[in-house]
Amino acid sequence: MQFGAVLQCDPPSARTVHLAKLAEAYGFSHVWTFDSHILWQEPYVLHSRILNETKRITVGPMVTNPATRDWAVTASTFATLNEAYGNRTICGIGRGDSAVRVGGGHPTTLRTLRESIHVIRELANSRAVEYGGRTLQFPWSVGSRLEVWVAAYGPKALQLAGEVADGFILQLADPDIAEWTISTVRQAAAAAGRDPGAVKVCVAAPMYIGTDYAHMREQCRWFGGMVGNHVADIVARYGANGQVPAALTDYITGRQGYDYNLHGRAGNTHADFVTDEVVDRFCILGTPEEHLAKLRRLAELGVDQFAGYLQHDDNEQTMRVYGNTVIPQLTPAVTALRVDS
């Protein structure tokens, strides 16, 4: 299993770069960042700094969207970073959440998402593509390589991921929901004539090492609120008793709205409807042994990467324990540096 660290682009930018460098030192393979240009600093500027100050880690957004950036500009950004730093980028993409909603916009359609994936991937892989009625290709890009991983929850989005994505991102760590979503993606891949095993799987959720469970839950309750935005859309489309497991839909019954100005923040008051049981299911909290047990279960389901959100008050210690204890047991070939400062 590979491991990623998910960071917000909060100022000072040097802090984000520092955390990314620690992630590399501790054996993480990926650094992902939020992409929400109003709420946080511009991620691609920080990606360049991170790549410049690291040697092997792969960097990308979790997740970008087709609405707030021109697709060719997005592809050009990745191709430029790849030329400069040696194909160390990855693109996580979805229909759009905070980046569009905070300004009063709405997520794109799945058709638009599908089209954007094709355009971004072709251009960022140094290939020609039809876009805007013209055939476009970057004349300066040679040998760029970019995988596009799709974040999804609902049946149609999961189908899209299976049909076209290089990887599937599930933003919660509940094994029962993971089993259903992974199966749905793989079935769609097989139906599209693809090798189901070729679609990589990333589970992304808050990780917190500790023993004060009440405190850890309060620090990570925001995540259930964030997921609830997507689940509310799914319930509106499919109903609460439709094609989506109750384990995913039932918990938003008490949801009464959401303030995007508190998005991704510990203490978000619009996440009060998220119960302790949901926090425990969606996140990975507790001792190293508890983390290992849940991660092994996810690995058995076919999860290739766990990406841990670090939006809490003990992120460096959590990364340190992962680097010294968790990652070496699940990725024996990786030896993390013992960074104690």
C-alpha positions, -999 to 999 in steps of 0.1 A, spaced: 0 0 0 11 35 -8 5 65 15 -5 101 8 -7 132 30 -35 156 23 -27 192 31 -46 225 29 -29 255 14 -32 277 44 -7 305 49 21 307 55 30 287 24 63 277 39 44 257 65 27 237 37 60 230 20 75 220 54 47 194 59 52 181 24 90 177 30 82 158 63 58 135 44 86 126 20 110 120 48 85 97 66 80 75 35 48 89 21 46 85 -17 21 113 -24 13 148 -12 -22 159 -21 -36 195 -16 -71 210 -15 -79 230 -46 -102 258 -36 -88 291 -48 -110 314 -26 -107 295 6 -70 287 4 -38 297 -14 -32 287 -50 -22 250 -49 -2 248 -81 21 275 -70 28 255 -39 31 223 -59 60 239 -78 77 248 -45 71 213 -30 85 196 -61 115 218 -61 123 210 -24 117 173 -26 132 145 -46 107 117 -52 72 125 -39 43 128 -63 21 159 -60 -14 167 -71 -48 182 -61 -75 164 -41 -94 174 -60 -96 199 -89 -127 204 -110 -137 213 -146 -155 245 -137 -130 269 -121 -101 264 -145 -98 261 -183 -90 225 -191 -61 233 -213 -46 256 -186 -49 228 -161 -32 204 -185 -4 229 -193 3 233 -156 8 196 -151 29 192 -183 51 222 -172 56 207 -137 64 173 -153 90 188 -176 106 207 -147 105 180 -121 104 147 -139 68 134 -141 59 137 -105 24 149 -107 -11 134 -105 -45 149 -111 -74 142 -87 -106 156 -102 -143 157 -94 -175 176 -103 -166 205 -79 -175 213 -43 -161 242 -23 -142 258 -52 -175 264 -70 -201 265 -42 -183 291 -21 -189 316 -50 -225 305 -56 -218 281 -84 -228 244 -88 -209 212 -95 -206 203 -132 -224 175 -149 -208 141 -152 -207 146 -190 -186 177 -185 -164 159 -161 -159 130 -186 -150 155 -213 -125 174 -191 -108 142 -181 -101 133 -217 -88 168 -226 -66 172 -196 -51 137 -198 -44 139 -236 -28 173 -235 -8 165 -203 5 133 -218 19 152 -247 -8 141 -271 -32 160 -294 -68 164 -286 -100 180 -300 -110 209 -278 -132 238 -286 -136 227 -322 -98 227 -328 -70 201 -326 -47 212 -299 -13 199 -287 15 215 -267 44 218 -291 69 221 -262 57 190 -243 75 157 -249 72 127 -227 49 142 -200 29 115 -181 -1 122 -160 -27 99 -144 -62 113 -137 -80 99 -107 -117 105 -102 -134 113 -69 -168 97 -67 -196 85 -44 -228 80 -64 -236 52 -88 -232 72 -120 -200 89 -109 -186 55 -98 -195 41 -133 -176 70 -149 -146 63 -128 -146 27 -138 -150 36 -175 -123 63 -179 -102 70 -148 -67 59 -140 -77 58 -104 -107 61 -81 -107 83 -50 -131 75 -22 -131 103 4 -140 82 35 -126 51 52 -156 30 60 -148 -5 48 -184 -14 40 -189 16 18 -154 11 3 -164 -25 -6 -195 -13 -24 -178 16 -43 -148 -5 -53 -171 -32 -66 -192 -7 -86 -161 8 -101 -146 -26 -111 -179 -38 -126 -181 -6 -147 -145 -11 -158 -151 -47 -169 -183 -36 -187 -163 -10 -206 -137 -37 -217 -111 -25 -193 -90 -45 -168 -108 -38 -135 -75 -42 -116 -59 -15 -137 -81 12 -120 -61 21 -89 -80 28 -56 -73 56 -31 -92 59 2 -88 94 16 -98 103 52 -86 120 83 -59 101 102 -51 109 139 -28 89 161 -38 92 198 -58 78 227 -81 107 236 -110 96 214 -133 124 223 -107 150 213 -98 132 181 -134 130 171 -140 167 176 -109 175 156 -121 153 127 -159 158 128 -157 184 100 -149 156 76 -184 141 79 -198 175 72 -177 178 41 -188 143 28 -224 152 36 -224 179 9 -219 152 -17 -242 127 0 -270 153 0 -266 156 -38 -268 118 -41 -299 115 -19 -316 143 -39 -309 123 -71 -315 87 -60 -335 90 -28 -325 77 7 -336 41 -1 -324 38 -37 -292 25 -52 -269 38 -25 -262 19 8 -278 33 39 -244 33 55 -236 63 33 -270 81 32 -286 77 66 -262 99 86 -272 132 69 -308 130 83 -300 159 107 -281 180 82 -295 215 81 -270 234 58 -234 242 54 -211 272 57 -183 269 32 -163 295 51 -157 268 77 -150 241 51 -124 216 61 -119 231 96 -120 216 130 -148 231 150 -171 235 119 -205 240 136 -223 228 105 -209 193 112 -228 189 145 -251 164 129 -222 140 124 -223 114 152 -193 99 169 -201 66 153 -199 82 118 -166 99 127 -152 65 137 -164 48 105 -153 76 81 -119 84 97 -90 64 111 -84 73 147 -66 57 176 -35 38 183 -10 26 156 -25 -9 161 -60 4 154 -48 22 123 -30 -9 110 -60 -31 116 -83 -8 95 -57 -2 68 -52 -40 64 -89 -45 60 -90 -17 33 -60 -33 16 -79 -66 14 -107 -48 -4 -82 -37 -31 -72 -2 -18 -38 7 -33 -33 40 -14 -45 56 18 -43 94 18 -46 109 53 -61 143 58 -41 162 84 -64 191 93 -61 187 130 -39 199 159 -14 171 160 -5 166 123 33 163 127 31 136 154 6 116 133 29 117 103 59 108 125 41 77 139 30 67 104 66 71 91 81 51 120 54 25 126 26 22 102 41 27 67 71 3 73 46 -25 82 24 -20 52 51 -9 27 81 -29 37 102 -17 8 100 19 21 122 30 49 112 63 63 138 87 77 136 92 115 130 129 116 125 139 153 123 176 150 
